[in-house]
Amino acid sequence: MRRNTPNSRTTDRGQAYTLEGFIAAFILLIAVLFAVQSVVITPSSGGAVDRTAQAQQQQQVQDALIVAQRENDLSQTVRYVDLDSSDEFEEFHNHSSSVQGVYSTAAFENVSTLGAILNQHLDAGQSYNVELHYENESGEAASPIKLVNQGPPSSTAVTASYTVVLHDDQNLTSPDHDDRTLGKIQGTEGYIPDIDDDSGLYNVVEVRVVVW
């Protein structure tokens, strides 16, 4: 019969400690691998995935602008205004009340193909602004007209735009003033001015859409 000596007991304990350490390290490795595999990367998690999602969103908004322009909707929306009895700019036709911009999103859908496309194709919970950027009579950038204003955009907002050239001989598109042309507007406070009285050019407008 073999008797355990002090040295053999020490060796056995050392082997046991080594085995326990190996098992603990193995369990920890499995736990780490499981945790890594459990991470789901979404467009909001940043990095390349986020940039890809933003690029896709921007292309979607750009496509909406292109489709709307093919129907001449952007120019018509810009000219959808009412004049007062002195032929001065009064307001955008069918404008909304109690909103920050000219229109609510629902009202903008009713007056614009662009609004209908945005409301139909943007995801639930997304917001957007639609702005008209143009120059004043001095050739400087004027304060934009906010057709739709849902507040300040987030840091992940995307922007797309389309440029519309307006001419003096283009008619207004509101039903009560469609016999008036842009060049005949006598006062443009609150609206886009004529930047060149000596030519047929009225102004150049950037229709800008910001989505977040």
NORDADA-V768002 format. One record per residue. N is the residue number from 1. PSI is psi as a letter, one per 40 degrees, with the letter a starting at -180 (999 if undefined). OMEGA is omega in whole degrees, -180 to 180 (none if undefined). NEAR is the number of other C-alpha atoms within 10 Angstrom. Layout:
N_PSI_OMEGA_NEAR ; N_PSI_OMEGA_NEAR
This chain:
1_h_-178_3 ; 2_h_179_4 ; 3_h_178_6 ; 4_h_176_9 ; 5_i_177_8 ; 6_d_-179_8 ; 7_d_-179_8 ; 8_d_178_11 ; 9_d_179_11 ; 10_d_179_12 ; 11_d_179_11 ; 12_d_-179_11 ; 13_d_178_11 ; 14_d_178_12 ; 15_d_179_12 ; 16_d_179_12 ; 17_d_179_12 ; 18_d_180_12 ; 19_d_180_12 ; 20_d_179_12 ; 21_d_179_12 ; 22_d_180_12 ; 23_d_-180_12 ; 24_d_179_12 ; 25_d_179_12 ; 26_d_179_12 ; 27_d_179_12 ; 28_d_179_12 ; 29_d_178_12 ; 30_d_-179_12 ; 31_d_179_12 ; 32_d_179_12 ; 33_d_179_11 ; 34_d_-180_11 ; 35_d_-180_10 ; 36_d_-180_10 ; 37_e_-178_9 ; 38_e_-179_9 ; 39_h_177_8 ; 40_h_-179_7 ; 41_h_180_11 ; 42_i_180_10 ; 43_d_-179_13 ; 44_e_-177_12 ; 45_e_174_10 ; 46_a_177_13 ; 47_a_-174_10 ; 48_d_-180_10 ; 49_d_-180_14 ; 50_d_179_16 ; 51_d_178_14 ; 52_d_179_13 ; 53_d_179_15 ; 54_d_179_20 ; 55_d_178_14 ; 56_d_179_13 ; 57_d_180_19 ; 58_d_179_20 ; 59_d_178_15 ; 60_d_-180_16 ; 61_d_178_25 ; 62_d_178_18 ; 63_d_178_14 ; 64_d_178_21 ; 65_d_-179_25 ; 66_d_179_17 ; 67_d_179_16 ; 68_d_-179_20 ; 69_d_178_18 ; 70_d_177_9 ; 71_e_-177_12 ; 72_f_-175_13 ; 73_d_-176_18 ; 74_d_179_24 ; 75_d_180_20 ; 76_d_179_18 ; 77_d_179_20 ; 78_d_-177_21 ; 79_e_-176_22 ; 80_g_-172_22 ; 81_i_176_22 ; 82_i_177_22 ; 83_i_175_21 ; 84_a_-176_13 ; 85_e_178_8 ; 86_e_-178_10 ; 87_f_173_15 ; 88_i_180_16 ; 89_h_179_19 ; 90_d_-178_17 ; 91_i_170_15 ; 92_h_-176_20 ; 93_h_179_20 ; 94_f_178_16 ; 95_i_-180_17 ; 96_i_175_18 ; 97_i_177_10 ; 98_f_173_8 ; 99_i_-177_13 ; 100_d_-180_14 ; 101_a_178_20 ; 102_d_-176_23 ; 103_i_163_24 ; 104_i_179_20 ; 105_d_179_23 ; 106_d_179_12 ; 107_d_180_16 ; 108_d_176_23 ; 109_d_-177_17 ; 110_d_-176_14 ; 111_e_-172_18 ; 112_h_172_17 ; 113_d_178_21 ; 114_d_179_25 ; 115_d_179_21 ; 116_d_-180_18 ; 117_d_-179_17 ; 118_d_-178_22 ; 119_d_-178_18 ; 120_d_-168_11 ; 121_e_177_11 ; 122_i_-179_16 ; 123_i_177_10 ; 124_h_180_8 ; 125_e_178_6 ; 126_i_179_10 ; 127_i_178_21 ; 128_i_171_22 ; 129_i_174_20 ; 130_h_-174_27 ; 131_i_174_22 ; 132_h_180_24 ; 133_h_-175_20 ; 134_i_178_23 ; 135_i_173_19 ; 136_a_-176_16 ; 137_d_-180_14 ; 138_e_-180_9 ; 139_e_180_10 ; 140_i_178_9 ; 141_h_180_11 ; 142_i_175_15 ; 143_h_-176_13 ; 144_i_171_19 ; 145_h_-177_19 ; 146_g_179_18 ; 147_d_174_23 ; 148_h_-179_25 ; 149_h_179_21 ; 150_f_176_17 ; 151_a_-179_11 ; 152_h_180_12 ; 153_i_176_15 ; 154_i_-179_11 ; 155_e_-180_7 ; 156_e_-177_12 ; 157_i_174_15 ; 158_i_-177_19 ; 159_h_174_19 ; 160_i_-177_20 ; 161_i_177_21 ; 162_h_-177_16 ; 163_h_-180_17 ; 164_h_178_18 ; 165_h_180_11 ; 166_i_-180_20 ; 167_i_-176_18 ; 168_d_-174_18 ; 169_e_178_14 ; 170_h_-180_19 ; 171_i_169_18 ; 172_i_-174_24 ; 173_e_176_20 ; 174_i_-172_19 ; 175_d_-177_11 ; 176_e_-175_12 ; 177_f_-178_17 ; 178_e_174_15 ; 179_e_178_11 ; 180_i_176_18 ; 181_i_179_16 ; 182_d_-177_20 ; 183_e_-179_19 ; 184_e_178_14 ; 185_h_-175_18 ; 186_d_180_14 ; 187_h_-173_17 ; 188_f_179_15 ; 189_h_-176_10 ; 190_e_-179_13 ; 191_a_-178_20 ; 192_h_-178_26 ; 193_i_173_20 ; 194_h_-175_25 ; 195_e_-178_17 ; 196_g_-178_15 ; 197_e_-174_11 ; 198_e_179_8 ; 199_i_180_10 ; 200_e_179_14 ; 201_h_178_16 ; 202_d_177_21 ; 203_i_176_20 ; 204_h_-172_18 ; 205_h_173_22 ; 206_h_175_18 ; 207_h_-173_23 ; 208_h_178_20 ; 209_h_178_24 ; 210_h_-176_22 ; 211_h_175_22 ; 212_999_none_19
